[in-house]
Amino acid sequence: MIPGMSRAGVTLVAGLASGLDYDAAARFSFLLATPIIGAAGILEVPKLVRYAAGHAGTSFMPILLAGLVAGLFVFFSTWFLMRYFKNREIAALRPCGIYSLVAGGLALAVHLV
């Protein structure tokens, strides 16, 4: 793992480099993330349940509400990005790529010093 490197950016570039169009590369990136996010949930939810069970007076309602709100934001941000990628050229990704290179380079330099 390289600091500042975007997993989504790497999978988008890999999809584009393999000949996928922008829409297909974005779908590839999001679909590739799904099992990883699901596995993280499988690992973390039992810890959350154990924590809440061990602390008297802890309500599951805020936890459920936070999960629902996070899920809604993921859905709408993915919907927005898919529409954005469908209507834009690769130049629209250039600022994100430049940011990733600069942030990654700075983080690596700080880490090595």
Residue pairs with C-beta under 8 A, 6 or more apart in sequence:
2 104
2 108
3 103
3 104
3 107
3 108
3 111
4 100
4 102
4 103
4 104
4 105
4 106
4 107
4 108
5 100
5 104
6 96
6 100
7 33
8 29
8 30
8 33
9 96
9 97
9 100
11 25
11 28
11 29
11 32
11 33
12 25
12 26
12 28
12 29
12 93
15 24
15 25
15 26
15 28
15 29
16 22
16 25
16 90
20 28
22 85
22 86
22 88
22 90
23 82
23 85
23 86
25 85
26 81
26 82
26 85
27 82
30 78
30 82
48 63
51 58
52 58
52 59
52 60
52 63
84 92
85 92
